[in-house]
Amino acid sequence: MIIKNFSHTLTLEQVARVLEKFRIVFTVEGVKAKIQLQQLTAISKPYEDRRYSGYPYLVLISSLVDYLRDKGYTDDEIQNALPYGAEI
């Protein structure tokens, strides 16, 4: 999958902060486990963008939103937990 607009993605650290607000996952290692279980979708980061995170991939916001909706959270709750500027 090729994503040209990275505003539709979050770093693993950002996803961990979002999931922490719902008391689901508290660490980046927990987010990596969700990716391995295919509960979240990750894509490779472009090489020049790897300095902003310790991990070479990004999580699609759409997969995070779908995961949280499946858990029973409302769009308002999800939007409030996302980092500033990220939209559903």
C-alpha positions in Angstrom: 0.0 0.0 0.0 1.3 3.4 -0.9 0.2 6.4 1.2 1.2 9.8 -0.2 -0.6 11.9 2.4 0.9 11.0 5.8 -1.7 13.1 7.6 -3.8 9.9 7.6 -1.2 8.2 9.8 0.1 8.3 13.4 3.4 7.2 14.9 3.4 4.2 17.3 4.0 6.6 20.1 1.0 8.7 19.2 -1.2 5.6 18.9 0.0 4.4 22.4 -1.1 7.8 23.8 -4.5 7.5 22.2 -5.0 3.9 23.4 -3.8 4.9 26.9 -6.7 7.3 27.1 -9.1 4.4 26.7 -7.0 2.2 29.0 -6.4 -0.4 26.3 -2.7 -0.2 25.7 -0.1 1.8 27.7 3.1 1.2 25.7 4.5 1.1 22.2 5.2 -2.6 22.7 1.4 -3.0 23.2 0.8 -1.2 20.0 3.3 -3.4 18.2 1.4 -6.4 19.5 -1.9 -5.0 18.1 -0.2 -4.7 14.8 1.1 -8.2 14.9 -2.4 -9.5 15.7 -3.6 -7.5 12.7 -5.9 -5.4 14.9 -4.2 -2.2 13.6 -2.7 -1.6 10.1 0.8 -0.3 9.8 2.8 0.9 6.8 6.5 1.5 6.2 7.7 5.0 6.7 9.7 6.8 4.0 13.4 6.8 4.9 13.7 10.5 5.2 10.8 10.6 7.8 12.3 8.1 10.2 13.9 10.6 12.5 10.6 11.6 14.2 10.0 8.1 15.7 12.1 5.2 16.9 10.1 2.8 14.7 10.2 2.5 10.9 6.4 2.4 10.4 3.2 4.3 10.9 -0.3 3.3 11.9 -3.3 4.2 9.6 -5.7 6.4 11.5 -8.6 4.6 9.8 -7.5 1.3 11.3 -7.3 2.8 14.8 -10.7 4.4 14.4 -12.2 1.1 13.2 -10.6 -0.7 16.1 -12.0 1.7 18.6 -15.5 1.7 17.1 -15.5 -2.1 17.3 -14.7 -1.7 21.0 -17.8 0.5 21.3 -16.4 4.0 21.5 -18.3 6.9 19.8 -16.8 9.1 17.2 -16.8 12.0 19.6 -14.8 10.1 22.2 -12.3 8.9 19.5 -11.9 12.4 18.0 -11.2 13.9 21.5 -8.5 11.3 22.0 -6.7 11.8 18.7 -3.8 14.2 18.5 -4.5 17.8 17.6 -5.1 18.1 13.8 -5.9 14.4 13.3 -9.4 13.8 11.9 -11.6 10.8 11.6 
